[in-house]
Amino acid sequence: MRKILPLYFLLFAVFWSARAEVIQVKPTVKTFQELSQTRWPGQGADVTIGGDTPEKFAPRKRLLPTSNQLRSVLDKRLDDAVTRFVQEQGNVIGLCIGVLRHDSVFVYGYGETAKGNQKLPDGKTVYEIGSVSKTFTAALLADAVKQRKIKLNAPVNQYLPDSIPVLQKEGVPITPTMLSNHTSGLPRLPGNLFSGSINLINPYKHYGHQDLFSWLKKAQLLRQPGTQYEYSNLAVGMLGVILERVNEMPFEKLLKSRITQPLGMQHTTITLANAERPLLALGYNDRGEPASGWDFLALAGAGGIRSTVNDMLIYLNAQLGKGPKPVTKAIALTHKATYNREGRVVGLGWHMATGASQGWQWHNGKTGGYSSFAGFRKDRKTAIVILANSLTDLDKLGIELVNVVGH
């Protein structure tokens, strides 16, 4: 077992004592199929994703104000799922839910954009989307492939400074595909994340490109690339830097020029303009306390995007094949499986459900004060997005809503 440096151990202890959410930009380790087997309190049967038999739920008292008018079956089923989620989870300040069913769009607001302000969130409310950002990075990778600027299975060193040694183990080099599907053998976080300016409540703010390159010069892979899934913010953040280099463009500008602008996503960005700041919901940590936003430099591709439900519905509609051809063709490449072992299937960025829930692709995310969940099923022309301004586990609600909209 490798020895841990005393300084790192001290920082890690401080990190946990402060209960900062540094490693929360990640999906739950469980597969989507495992999550679909979660039993809700008082529920008579396991949730079935996309099943044909509607679940029967007893009416429950609403715990949050909402814009849901309870007019349709969908309204009522969704409201019941949210009510049960809030009862179980507890730490829910506000959330906004978007649903696509064929050509119909539904948006629901619950709770508040900040404690006590009595303002319902809506489709224009801005949230940090955390690791759902990784699907945007995957789309940019696919776009670069379509433009012949990068090859999915080429060694990544082709796109990095010459000063960085070959990133390989046992003769197998890391490829861009492996960075996107979490099989690179790189750790979750770079070992020097806390070696410079330390900000536990905004951990990625000061981690720049030179910090990343410095760490890569001494990097030791955990295992042979391509052999095992292990979630890595470092890997996808590094992929974002590679995409900057091959496109000769900063990541935020690349995001705008290749995805958000062509799709008309006007409120999806990394850096908020002054006019957009009043639209940002205030985030809260797992203790219900106001939380700092997270800012990114080198690792923006791992979790740095802010967006709205309205914009995310446009993005998910593009996942269903609707939008400008250059964007939708690149996006389609991200839906192809690149890793399939032990019940876990991953495309580029997106995680894929298996078994009875096969067909759904999904990702979730967390930052210090925000949570997100996005999923879609292309053959059923259906998609959902949930954005919340508190650090909470949206996976159960995401699974439940997948079941709700699947009928």
Summary of the structure (lengths in Angstrom):
residues: 407
radius of gyration: 20.5
end to end distance: 50.3
largest distance: 63.1
contacts: 1441
relative contact order: 0.20
helix: 35%
strand: 15%
